[in-house]
Structures are given as structure tokens and as C-alpha cells.
Amino acid sequence: MTVGWPARLSFGAVGVRPMGRRDARAWVEVRRANEQWLRPWEASLAGSDNVDWRERHTAATYRQLLVRHRAGVRDGTQLPFGIYVGERFAGQVTVGEIVHGALCSGSAGYWIDHRFAGHGVVPVALALIADHVFTAAGLHRIEANVRPENVASLAVVEKLGFTNEGLRRRYLAIDGAWRDHLSFSLLVDDFPGGVLTHLVSRYPQLTAGIAEEAAVIARNG
């Protein structure tokens, strides 16, 4: 089993853990409800651009996702987490492209249900995972690549103190075209007290209210 896996981490109402078969229905419902929110930032997988969004998000495709995640965990290249607010599924954070040895790095990708956007859920989830991979998984560096137009995603890396390393031209195929991305990095020694501790100290109001605000949204839908 991959070092640092499985893991369950939490702060207030926000938790991250491995996704399982029981999450299939919630994953399908959330993904289908967030088409307009997520589609502009989705990778253009071969053969997927002309497939209806609902057909791309079924119980069968979720099972295929789990198979890929578990294969990545077994070969040590991936740590895939679901984001939960209370017991409600709210999104995903995956640290993929993990390489050990001299590089000792991984690449973080994330998405969130639009109903939880702007409430600090993703920054907290990613901070929890960053601290975990820097300690239990032994990584030295986390990278995040974000389209310059993706204001919401840029806010996440800014809150967590990622360093902007510059532009990657036509880096990924997103929403049907090759898109430029800004590359950000976070190193294990950037915040010796921990990434979550840094986030809490920098944004005390955001993190103090996250348990209540997120829990209310989870209850009320």
C-alpha cells in the first residue's frame, strides 16, 4: 500500500477521505448539478468532448474512476481524496503524478460543488492534504497548475501561500482547446508550522466560521 494511504483528515465540518462505492450516487448527483460550474475547467479527455455531460457522469463512470484511483494508489502515483462537509460529499482533491527519489513531488487538482464555493472548504481541504503528504507521504513539493481565467481556483492557491512559478503555454487540453496555465508550487519548508496553521493564522475569520457556514449549507442544500 502507498505510504500515507489511506487517510482520514478533518478540520471543523470539513473532512477528506478515500472515496468508496457508497459515494456513487452523491458523486453522480453533484457532478450533474455542476455542469455549468465545472465544464469550462474540465480536461478534454479523448473522445469525451461530444459526449453528453449526464452520460459522462453515471454510476458506471464512477466505478471506472474508482478503479483508476485505486490503481494509482497501488503504484504510488496518486493520493485521491473526496471532500466532505459533515457527511455530505462536496468535491475532490487528488494529488497525482507523484514521483519520489530526487524530485519527490506531486501535482494537486481539485474541484468543489458550487454550493460550497467561497466558504473556505477547498483551501482547508487542500491544506489538510498538503500537511499530510509533506509528513506521512514524505513529499518535498506540491504543484498546482491553474488557468489564468479561473479566478476561484487562483484564490485557493493564493490563500495557501503557493508561489507563482510562471506560465506554461498551451499546457493542457481543457474544454476543447489547448490552454495556458500558471504553475504554482508549495514546498515542505515554506511553512514549518504547517500549511493549515498558516491558513488559520492568515485568515482567522474564514477558518473560524467554516464549521458553521459549511454545515448550514450541507443541511439546507
N, C-alpha and C positions, 0 to 999 in steps of 0.2 A: 504494500500500500504506500502511496505517496506520502512523504514526510509532511506533517501538518494537516493531514486529512484522515477522517472527517473532522469538522469543527463546527461548533455552535457558539456564536458570539452575540452579545446584545448590549444595548445602551438605552435606557428608558424603554419606550414602546417599540423601538427598532431592533430587529434581530436579523441575523444572516445565518443560513444553514444549508446543507445539501438539499436539493430538491428531490422529491420522490414521486412514485406513481400516484399517490393520493393528491398531488398538486395538479394533475392533468386538467381537471375541469376548471379550476381557478385560472390556470395559465391560459387556456383557450379563451375564457371569457374576458380576461384582462387584455390579452393581445388583440382580440377582435374589437373591443371597445376603444382601442387606442390607435386605430389605423391612421387617422389624420395627424396625430401627435408623433407617431413613430416612423411612418413610411419615409418622410424626407431624409431620415438619417440612417436608414437601413442599408446594409451591404447588398449589392446586386449579385446574388448568387446565380451561377449558371443555370439558365432555364427557368428562373423564378419570376422574371420581370413581367411576364404575360399571364401569370397565374393569379387568379382572384385572391384577394387578401384572406377571405374567410377560408378558402381551400388550402391556403398555406398554413393555417392555424387550426389544426384538428387534434383530436386525441392521438391519432396515428403519428402526426408530425411531432407531437410532444414526446411520444415514446422513442422516436428516432433521435430526438435531441438528447434524451437521457442516455441512449446508447453511445452517442458521440462524447458526451460529458464523461461517462464512466471509462471510456477508452482513453481519454485524455488524462484522467486521474491515474489510471493504471500505468501509463507510460511516463508519468511525471511531468507532462507538458501543460497541465491545466488544473486550476482550482475553481470550480464553478459553484457559485452561491446563489440561492434565492434570497430576496429581500422580503421580510415580513414585518407588518405593523400589527402588533398584538399577534393574533393567529391568522391575519389576512395576508395573502400573497400580494405583493406590490411591485415586484420587478426583479431584476437580476444584476449581479456583478460577477464577472468572470475574469480571473487573472489567467491569461493564456500565453502561448508562445514562451513558456518557461524554459530557460536554459540555465544550467548550473556551470560549474567549472569557473573559468576566468571571467565570464560575463555575469552569471548569477543574477539574472534579470527576468522580468515578466511584463506582459502588456495587459493593462486593465481596460475592460469595456463594460458599459453599464447602460441600463435603461430603467425607467420608472413609469408607473401608471400616472397619467396626467393629473389625477385627483390628489396625488401626494406631492406633486412638483412644487418647489418653492417653500417647502416646510422643513428643509434640512435633512430629509430622510436619506438621500443619496450621499451627501457629504459624510454623515455619520456612518452609514454602511461601509463606504469605501475606507474611511479612517479605521474602522474596526478591522477590516480585511488587511489594510496596509500594515498595521501593527502586528497582525498575525503572521503574514508572510515574511516580515522582517525578522521575526523571532522564531516561531515554530518551524517555518519552511526555509529559513536561512537565506532569503534573497537579499541582495545588495541594492537593487534598483527596481522601481516600477515605472513603466512608461504609459502615457495616455495620449492618444492621437485624436484630435478634435477638429472638426471643420470650423473655419473662422466664422461662419454664419450661425453656428449652433450656440446661441447666447446662453441657454440654460446649462449646457454641458461645460462651457467655458467657466461659468460661475462655480461649478463644483471644484475644478482643479485650482481655481483662484483661492477659494476658501481653505483648501487643504495645503496651500503653500507650494504647489508644484512649480518648477522652474521651466519657463518657456525656452526651448532649445532651438526654435526656428521652424521654418516652413518646409514641409515635404510636398513637393509638387506632384499633382495627379497621383496621390498616394494610394487611394482605394477607390474601387468602383462602388459608388453609393447612389441609390435611386436612379439607376440607369446611365450614369456617366462617371468618368474618372474625376475625382475631386481632390483639391488641395486640402491638406491638413496641417494644423500646428502641432508640433511634437512637444510634450511636456514630460518632465521626469521628477521623481521623488526618490531620494537616497535614504538609506537606513540611518545615516548620521545627520540628516538635515534637522531633525527634531529629536534630540537624545531622550527627552522625556516621553516621547510617543506622539504619533500623529493625532490621535483622539484628544490627548491632553492639550496639544497645540490648538486644535479646533475649538475646544471648550474655552480655553483662555482667550482666544481671539474673538469668538462670537458667543459670549455668555448668554445673551438674551435668546439667541437662536436655539442653542442646545438646552437651555433651561426649560423652554416651552415645548420642546419637541415631543416629550412624552404625552402631554395633554392634547396638543393640537393634532398630532398624528392619530392618537387614539380616538378622538372625536370623529375625525374623518373616516376611520375604519368602521366605527359603529354606525355612522349615518350614511355612508356610501357616497 
